[in-house]
């Protein structure tokens, strides 16, 4: 069975909270009806004031708390199972009406509605805001943000100390996956034969050394063309 949220006071209070117009919380409940919700109370005193207005029944609360909007489904532990089931069945429809909430919270006792509890429930939203300001993913955790900043600083100092390696890495193309190329070089060497060696050596001999059979004049003072003396 669907719930009825047509009470104009509900929409009016909801708009005031969204626009920060005089109030920061509101409580709605069934009263004596089975499915018709109405405005129980509203105010500007924060979570402490709202907790005093939560009765021991099924109620829904909407509150602006430290920059976040929280939707509270309060199902008292003192009610019957039928009332509990009815409240849980309407929870999704109520959440669709208060569609500008950032987080949902379930409680069973008014004493659970404290600033500490709301901070614990909305802590991950603060992490998201920090991550967003650093340009990181919303899923980054605080310790990971710290480690990431340290990693970036260490990488920067390492690159500054070795510019040559950085330049090499930037300019060198990635050859991973390139096909291997094998070059075959053939060199022809001419080896001289014995006949060739002899002929070449003879061409390089001087002309005077080639004719060893001509007699030489042992007397330097004698004329080169004088005939040899005959023995007596």
C-alpha positions in Angstrom: 0.0 0.0 0.0 1.4 3.4 -1.0 1.8 6.2 1.5 0.2 9.6 1.2 2.6 12.6 1.2 0.0 15.2 0.1 0.1 17.3 3.3 1.2 20.8 2.0 3.0 21.5 5.3 5.4 18.6 4.5 6.4 20.2 1.1 6.7 23.6 2.6 9.0 22.6 5.5 11.1 20.5 3.1 11.5 23.6 0.8 12.5 25.7 3.7 15.3 23.3 4.8 16.6 23.1 1.2 16.8 26.9 0.9 18.1 27.4 4.5 15.0 29.4 5.2 14.6 29.5 9.0 14.5 25.7 9.8 17.0 22.9 9.5 15.0 19.8 10.5 11.5 18.3 10.3 9.6 15.2 11.5 6.7 13.5 9.8 4.6 10.5 10.9 1.3 8.6 10.4 -0.6 9.8 13.5 -3.8 7.8 13.7 -3.9 6.9 10.1 -2.5 3.8 8.3 -0.8 5.4 5.3 -1.2 9.2 5.5 1.8 11.1 6.6 1.7 14.6 8.2 4.1 17.1 9.6 4.8 16.5 13.3 7.3 19.2 14.1 10.1 21.3 12.6 12.7 23.7 14.0 16.1 25.3 13.7 17.8 23.8 16.8 19.7 21.0 15.0 19.9 17.3 15.9 19.6 17.8 19.7 16.3 19.6 19.3 15.0 17.1 16.7 15.7 14.1 18.9 13.3 15.5 21.5 10.5 15.5 19.0 10.9 11.9 17.9 8.1 9.7 19.4 8.1 5.9 19.9 6.6 5.0 16.6 7.5 5.0 12.9 8.5 8.5 11.8 10.7 10.0 9.1 13.1 12.9 9.7 14.9 15.2 7.4 17.7 17.4 8.7 20.5 19.6 7.3 23.6 18.8 9.3 27.1 20.3 8.7 26.7 20.8 5.0 24.9 17.4 4.3 21.2 16.4 4.2 20.3 13.4 6.1 17.1 11.3 5.9 16.3 9.4 9.0 13.9 6.4 9.2 13.1 5.9 12.8 11.3 2.6 13.6 10.8 2.4 17.4 11.7 -0.9 19.1 8.4 -0.5 21.1 6.0 -0.9 18.2 4.3 -4.0 16.8 5.6 -6.0 13.9 2.8 -4.8 11.6 3.7 -1.2 12.2 7.3 -1.9 11.7 6.6 -3.6 8.4 4.4 -0.8 7.2 7.1 1.8 7.9 9.8 -0.2 6.1 7.6 -0.7 3.1 7.1 3.0 2.8 10.8 3.9 3.3 11.6 3.8 -0.4 8.7 6.0 -1.4 9.5 8.6 1.3 13.1 8.6 0.1 11.9 9.3 -3.4 9.9 12.3 -2.1 12.9 13.7 -0.1 15.1 13.2 -3.2 17.7 15.8 -2.2 19.1 13.8 0.7 22.8 12.8 0.8 22.6 9.8 3.1 20.0 7.7 4.9 20.1 6.6 8.5 18.0 4.0 10.4 17.4 4.4 14.1 15.4 2.6 16.8 15.9 4.9 19.8 15.7 8.7 20.0 18.9 8.6 22.0 20.8 7.4 18.9 20.2 10.7 17.2 23.3 12.6 18.2 25.9 14.8 16.4 28.5 12.0 16.8 26.3 9.5 15.1 25.5 11.8 12.2 29.2 12.6 11.7 30.1 8.9 11.6 27.4 8.4 8.9 28.4 11.4 6.8 32.2 11.0 7.1 32.5 9.4 3.7 30.9 12.5 2.2 33.7 14.7 3.6 36.2 12.3 2.0 34.5 12.7 -1.3 34.7 16.4 -1.1 38.5 16.3 -0.3 39.0 13.9 -3.2 37.1 16.1 -5.5 39.1 19.1 -4.6 42.3 17.2 -5.4 40.9 15.9 -8.7 40.8 12.3 -7.5 38.1 9.6 -7.7 35.3 9.6 -5.1 36.4 6.2 -3.8 39.8 7.5 -2.6 40.4 6.9 1.1 42.3 9.4 3.4 45.4 7.2 3.8 45.5 6.6 0.0 45.3 10.3 -0.6 48.3 10.9 1.7 50.3 8.1 0.1 49.5 9.4 -3.3 50.7 12.9 -2.5 54.0 11.4 -1.1 54.3 9.3 -4.3 53.9 12.2 -6.6 56.5 14.3 -4.6 59.0 11.4 -4.6 58.6 10.8 -8.3 59.1 14.5 -9.0 62.4 14.7 -7.1 63.6 11.5 -8.7 63.0 12.9 -12.2 64.6 16.2 -11.4 67.8 14.5 -10.2 68.2 12.4 -13.4 67.1 14.5 -16.4 69.0 12.4 -18.9 67.1 9.2 -18.0 63.8 11.2 -18.2 64.7 12.5 -21.7 65.7 9.1 -22.9 62.5 7.5 -21.7 60.5 10.3 -23.4 62.3 10.2 -26.7 62.9 6.5 -27.1 60.1 4.8 -29.0 58.5 1.7 -27.6 59.8 -1.3 -29.7 57.8 -3.9 -27.7 56.1 -6.2 -30.2 58.1 -5.0 -33.2 59.3 -7.9 -35.5 62.9 -9.0 -35.5 64.9 -8.0 -38.5 68.0 -10.1 -39.5 70.5 -8.7 -42.0 72.7 -11.1 -44.0 76.0 -9.5 -45.3 78.2 -11.4 -47.8 81.8 -10.3 -48.2 84.0 -11.6 -51.1 87.7 -11.9 -50.3 90.1 -12.7 -53.2 92.9 -15.2 -52.1 96.0 -15.0 -54.5 97.2 -18.3 -56.0 100.9 -19.3 -55.9 101.3 -18.4 -59.7 99.8 -15.0 -59.1 102.1 -14.4 -56.1 105.2 -15.2 -58.2 104.3 -13.1 -61.1 103.4 -10.2 -58.9 106.7 -10.4 -57.0 108.7 -10.5 -60.3 107.0 -7.4 -61.5 108.0 -5.5 -58.3 111.8 -6.5 -58.5 114.2 -3.8 -59.6 115.9 -4.2 -63.0 119.4 -4.3 -61.5 118.5 -7.2 -59.2 116.8 -9.1 -62.1 120.2 -9.7 -64.0 122.6 -11.3 -61.5 124.8 -13.0 -64.3 126.6 -9.8 -65.5 130.2 -9.5 -64.0 131.0 -6.6 -61.8 134.2 -4.5 -61.9 136.1 -5.1 -58.7 138.3 -2.1 -59.2 136.4 1.1 -58.8 139.2 3.2 -60.5 139.2 1.1 -63.6 137.0 2.2 -66.4 133.7 0.4 -66.7 134.3 -0.6 -70.4 138.0 -1.6 -70.0 138.7 -5.2 -71.1 139.9 -7.7 -68.5 143.7 -8.2 -68.4 144.9 -11.5 -69.8 147.2 -13.6 -67.7 150.9 -13.7 -68.7 
